[in-house]
Amino acid sequence: MFSFFKLNDPFRLIGIGIYVLLLTFVYLALIHFPLTNPQLMWMLLGERLGQGYYLYQDIIDDNGPLSAGFFTFIDLLFGRSLLAYEVVGRILISFQILYWNSMLIKFKAFDVNTYLPAIIMAALFHFSFDLLSLSPALLGSTFLILSLGQLFSQTVLQKDTSESTLLIGIYAGLATGFHPNYILFLPYMIFTGIAISSFSFRQLMLSLVGYFLPLLLITLFYFWNDGLEEAIQIWPLTFLSEKYEYQSLLDWLFLGIFPLLLAIAGYFMATVLRGSTINQQKQRQLVIIWLLFSVAQFFIIKKQAAYQLVILIPGLTYLITQFFLNIRKEIIAKLAFYLLVLGLPSVALWYWQQKITGSEYFVGQSEVKYSGNILVLGDDLSPYLNGKLGGPFLNYRLSKLYLEQDRDLREKARLFQMLQKQKPTTVVDPNGEFEKLFRQFPALESQYSKTSPGIFILKK
């Protein structure tokens, strides 16, 4: 199997497709993972936007506007279908695998052309079940990997780079529009462009224009829909709200220690034990700095879950491939290969299955079944399983920070209008956030009756 994928033969992609399809069958037909809280929030967001509301203007959430639009499209086609999220996610990762392997071959990243990066990348995606499903991080990383591919093209000498320089910026800007945390790759683009790709001032300006073009179009969209002020107010808060720690760093380390060791070994083998062309040295520098910025991203993420690790996969794939191409003892190479390609998905599948019970990452069953339009001001999203989002506060921790802000009379009027526009029939308020609003808006209190502690019903 190791020798099969090591050869330079495009038909090896058939083997990779079979590998992904077999694991997909195991995940979707034999093993069941419950709906996660982030997935339910994305479904609710797409459902609500499809009813004519707008992100930031009508709904408080930390997703990027482009992801919100994509979730709306998925909801229009499939509704609340977890299967649709799983299938679309696997389509995106298949594209990433094919694209990244083709870029490594095209720009001579290794001394030999090989399809090892494709099978390694496919295995790394099975580090966790949620890496395989549709998410804002996966959507954004798809464009970031396109940007990285264009940066690799800059390492090729005597190449006309005007088009690729513009595309670097456009792809990175689109990634930020899908996943705001990827704004960290703006300084990555600037630094690597100047220090490694030797951008001229014209090229730097071209890439920056490309980066801000998608963001400018998003800004114009909110301006035309009278929501720019709300977007400017809420977007910075997405970096300041309290973090959801769905998974611990120890969980990631337990499963990730072996791939990390292979990547470290691959780096030292490539830099110390063998020579490289100037282009390959630049490519290795791009990857190392990419990984450093990817790690830095985890200081600002607000949902600590494994699907955020998708941004590390291209860099780790590159370094692990270096290990397999430079290791001299074939028996060690084959053992490590099987442990990675077969062992990692198997252990990860078993490990995350053990974590289902009692985990706050998954949506539990609500003791009371609610229906109609519901507003939940808390971390437990289970009431939404049988109901629909009926108010503006989807992301509770971001909404809490938003509600705690000092407001002048004009901003209070805007908040009251937001509440009046949507009027949920049932409010689940375990922490008393909704009740606090009664002090600011007595008219709101007159519209609801308290039926039990933390439960408010809209009066008829």
N, C-alpha and C positions, 0 to 999 in steps of 0.2 A: 504493500500500500504506500509506503514511504517513497519507494523508487518510482511508483506509478505517477505520483503527483510531482515528482522532482523533474520529470522530463518536460521539454518544451514542445508540447503538443496540445493545440486547442481542444482536442477531443477529451482532454482531462477534465474540462468543464462539465461534461456529462456526469462524471463521477462525483464532482462537487454538488451538482444538482440532485443526484440520488441521495447523497449524504444529507443534504438539507431537507429533502422530502421525507426521508425516513425519520429524522428527528422531529419534523413537523407532525408526522402521523402519531408519534409517541406522545407529543405534547397535547395535541388536539383531540386524539381519539382514546388514548389509554390513560393519560394523567390529566387530572383536572385541577387548575388553579383558580380560586375564587376571584371575583371582581375586586380590584384594588380601589382604594379611596381616590387616588389621582385619576384613574380611568373613569370612575363615576363622575368626577368633577368635569372631565373633558366632554363626556356625553351630555351632561346637563348644560354645559356651556353651548355646545353645538345646537342642542334642542332649543334653548332659550333664544339664541341669536336667529334661529330659523323662524321665530315668531315676530321678528321685526325689531328686536332690541339691539343695542350696540355695546360692545365691550368698553369698559371705563365709563362711558356716558350713562349706561343703565345697569351695568353689571360690574361689581368689584371683584377682579380676579387678576392673577399675576401672569397669565399666559400671554404670549406674543400675539399681536393682531393677525398675523398670517396663519398661525396655528389655529386661532379661533375661527377664522374663515374656513380652514380645511376641515375642522371638526363639524362645522355647519354643513359643509358639502357631504361629509360622511353620513350625518344624521338625515339629510334629505334623501339619500340613497338607501340607507340601511336601518335608520332608526338607532335604538340602543342595542346594537349588535356587537357583542364582544368578539364573535368570530370575524366580523369585518375588520376590527382593529388588529386581530392576529394576522389575517391574510395580507392586509395592506402593509403592515409592519414587515412581514417577510419579503414582500415585493421590494420594499425600500432597501433592506439589508442585502438582498440579492444584487440589486443595482450597485450598491457600494462595493460589494466583493468583486464584481466583474470590473468595475471602473478602476479600483485601486490596483488590482493585479495588472490591468492593461497599462496603467501609468508607470508602474515599476518596470515593466518590460520595455515600454516605448522609450523611456528616458535612461535606460541602462543602469538602473539602480544597483544591480548585481552583475557579477562577471558572466553569469549564465542566465538565460531566460528560463523561468520556471513558473509552475503553477502552485508551488508550495504556499505563497502568500494567500491565495484564495481559500485553500482548505484550512489554513491556520486562522484566517479571519473568520471563517464560518464557525470554527470551534470556539473562538473567543466570544462570539455573539451568544453562545449557549452558556455563558458564565451565569446568566440569570434568566428566568422566564420572562421578565418584563423588558429585557433588552430586545426581545424578539417582537414585541407588540408596538403598535403605533404610539408615538409620544412626541411632544414638542422637541425634546432633545434629539430624537431620531430624525425628525423632519429637518431641523436646523443643521444637524451634522451632515446630512446628505449634501447640503450646499457648501458646508465648510470643506468637505473632502474634495468637492469640485474646485474650490479655491486653492486647496493644497496642491492639487494636480497641476493647476496653472502656475503655482510657484515652482514646482518641479521643472516645468518647461523653461523657466528662467535660467536654470542651471546649464541648459544646452547652449554652447557657444555659437556665436554668429547667427542668432535667431531673431527674426523680427518680433518684437515683444509688445507692440502697441495694443493689439487686440487682447492678448492674454493678460496684460497689465490691467486693462479695464475690467476684464472678467474676474480677476482676483477680487477687486473691490465689490463688484456687483454681487458675486456669490456670497461674500462675507456679510454684506449688508442684508441680503435676503435671509441668511442664517440668523442674524440678530432680530429680524422681524418675526421669525418663527420662535426663537428662544432668546429672550433678552439677556440671559447670562452670557451669551456668546459675544457680547460687546467687548469682552476681554481680548478677543482676537483682532480687534482694531489695532491696539499697540503691537500685537504679534506681527500683523501685516506690515506695519510701518517699520518695525525694527528689522525683521528679516529682509524686507525689501531693500533697505539701505545697507545693512551690514553684510548680508550674504549675497543677495541678487544684484547689488550695486546699482540700485535705482538712480536714475538721473532725477533732477527736480521735476521735469516734465512727467516722467513715469510715476513719480510719487503723487503728484497732483491728479494724474489720470486715475490712479487707483483710489484715491480719496473721493474723487467725484463719483466713481462707480459705487463706492461704499455708501455714500449718503444719498444716492439717487433713489433706491427703494424706500429708505426711511423718509425721504422728502415726499414721496408719493403717499405713504401712509399718513404723514402729517396733513397733506392736502385732503385726504379722505375725511379725516376728523374735522378739518376746518369747514369743509362743505356741509358736513352733517351737524354743525354747531356743537361738536364735542371736543374740540382741541383743548380748551381750558381744563376740562375734567381729565383728559389724557395726560396733560402736563403735570397736573396735581397728583395723580395716582401712580404714574409710571415710576417716579423715584422711590415711592413707598414700597414697591415690590422688592427693593434691595434692603429694606430696613425692618421688615416684618419678622416675626418670630419663626424659627425654622421648624418644619415637620421632620422629626428624626424617625423615619419609618424603619430604617435598617441601621445597624451599628457598623462602625469601621472595622470591628473585629470580624464581623460576618464577611465583609469584603476581603479582608486579609487572609482569612482561613481558606477561601476558595482561590484567591488571586496570587498566593505566594509562589506557586509553581510557575505560572506564566511570567511573573515578575523576575524570577531567578533565571529563566530562559532568556528573557529580554536583556538582563544585565550581562549575562554570559555572552550573548550575541554582540552587544556593544563592545565589550573588551576584545572579543575575537576580531571584530572588524577593524578596530582602531590600533590594536597592539600587534596582533599576530600576522597581519597581512597588509599589503599596500592598497591604496585606492587612487582612482583618478581624481582630478580636481572636481569634476562634476559630482562624483560619488561622495566626496568629502562635504561639499555644499549640501547635498541631499541629506546626509546624516545630520548635519547641523540643523537643517530645517526640522527634521523629525524630533531631535532632542529638545529644541526650543518649543516645538509644538506640545510635547509631553509636559514641559514645565508650565506652560500657560494652561494646559488642560487641568493639571493638578491645582493651579491657582484658582480655577473656576469653582472648586469645591468650597472655597471660603465664602462664596456669595450665594450658593444655591440655597433655596428655601424648602425644597422637598428632597430630603436625603434618602434616595432610593437608587437601586442598581441601574435603572435605565439611564441615569445621568452619566454613567461610566462609558457610554457609547463613544464619547469624544476621544477616549484613550486608545480605542481599538486600532485605528490605522497606524499609529506610532508603534504600538506593541507588535503588531503584525510585521512591520519592517524589521524590527530588532530581532524578533524570534526567528525570522527567516534567515537572518545573518548567522544565527547559531547553527541552524541545520545545514547551511551551505558551507560552513567552515569547520565543523566538528570532523575530526579525522577518523574516529572510531565509529564504524557503522552500527555496531551493536548498541552503543549509547544513543546514537541518533534515532534508531528505530524505537528503542524503549521510550525515549522522551516523546517521540512523535505519537505513539499509541497512547501514552498517558495524557497527552494534550488533546488529541482528536477524539478519543473514545472515553478516557478517564474523566476529563473535565466536565463534559456534558452529563455523564452518569452521576458523578459525585454532586454536581450542582443540582441536578434534578432531585436526588435524595435529600440533600441538605435543605433546600427551600421547602420541600414537602413537610419536613419536621418543624418548620417555622410558621406554618399556617395557623395552628391553634394558638389563640390568645394574642396574635399579632395585631397591632393597630394599623398595619398596612392594608389589611383586607377589610371589606365592608361586612360588618356583622349583620345579624338579624335583629330588627327592631322589635321590642316587646309590644309596642302598639303599632298597628298598621294604619298609616295615614294615607289619605287620597286627596286629589285635587292639587291646588297650588300651595306649596309649602315653602316656608323660609326657616332654615336651620341656622341658628347662631351658636355653633359649637363644632367640635371636631368629629362627632359621630354623625356620619352621613346616611345611616341606614334608613331614616324616614323617607329619603328620596327614592328608595327602591320601588315603592308603589305609588309615588306621587311625582309631581313636576316642580322644578324650581319656580317659585312664585314671588321672588323678591330680588333686590339688587345685590345681596351679600352672599356671593358664592364661596369665596375663599375667606373662611372665618378669621384667620389670624391677620390677614391683610385688612379685612373689614374692621376688625377691632382697632387696629392702628389708625385707620381712616376715621373712625367714629370718635377716637380720643383727641383728635386735633381740635385746637381752638378755632372757632368760626366767627366771622362777623355776620351781620344781619343778612347780607346778600347770600353768603354761603349756606346759612341755615335755611333760607328759603329754597335754595337749590336742592338741599338734602330732603326737605319736606316734600318737594315736588317729585323727587325720585321715588319716595315711599308711596306717595299718592298715585303715581302713575301705574304702579304694579299691584299693590294691595294683596298680599298673600292671604288666603283663607285661613291658614293655620300657621302659627309661629311657634317653633320649638326653641325655647330660650333658657337653657340650663344654667347659664352664667349671668343672667340678668342684664344683658346688653340692650335688649329691646325695651325692657322696662325702664332703663335709664333715659331712653328717648322720650318717655312720657313727660319728663320734667321740662324738656325743651319744647315739646309739641303737645300741649294739652288736647288739641283737636284730635291727635292720633290716639290718645288714650280713650277718648269717647267712642272711637270706632271699633275697639276690641274689648272683649270680655275675657277675664282670666278663669279658665275652667279647672285648672289644677296647677301646682307649682311648676313654673317654667313653660306653661302651655297657654297660648292666647288664640282665641277664635274671633274671626271677623263677624261683627254683628250684622244681622240681616236687616 
